[in-house]
Amino acid sequence: MESFLIPFLTIAIAEVFDKSQMAILLLATQTKKHTQLFLGVILAFCLLTGIAIFAGDFINKVLPTILVKLLSGTLFILFGIKAFFKAKEKINTNNTNGNIFLSGFILVLLSEWGDKTQLTTIFFATRFKPLFVFLGAITALSLLSFAAVKLGNLFAHSTKKYIIARIAGFLFIILGISFIIL
């Protein structure tokens, strides 16, 4: 159960108000084709998460467990520090008159490649059952993306992004320390 829940909760917290979720939200305000946007976004997340799972499984087979624990813990702590002190990011999206499916797919693929969520998934795959990590990550990303698409402009002007970023940063630091200690 923890192989699903820990990735689900961590990724859900990390992705709330993330640049890609905010960009999805902004794209949703520019189209009426919300289903196409959502499908493009989810396809990109599935591809990126699948790559992360395979990378994590490979790393787990090649590197000693203690090294993986130290690396993953350190990266979580660094992500936490970055999120904790990071100022609001300016989201940049262009008007999408073309294929919204492709726009959503490319947006997520480019913004999430090597992002904290993908790296987090890699390290979860080294620690937990990869299939459940994949399901937890995709469930979290799908729920957040669905909310972003459906809520559109509602969250675009939220003033609570800073508080959420601080909470996410704190939780990443705690997770990083626990990965190193446990």
Secondary structure, 3 states (H helix, E strand, C coil): CHHHHHHHHHHHHHHCCCHHHHHHHHHHCCCCCHHHHHHHHHHHHHHHHHHHHHHHHHHHHHCCHHHHHHHHHHHHHHHHHHHHHCCCCCCCCCCCCCCHHHHHHHHHHHHHCCCHHHHHHHHHHHHCCHHHHHHHHHHHHHHHHHHHHHHHHHCCCCCCHHHHHHHHHHHHHHHHHHHHHC
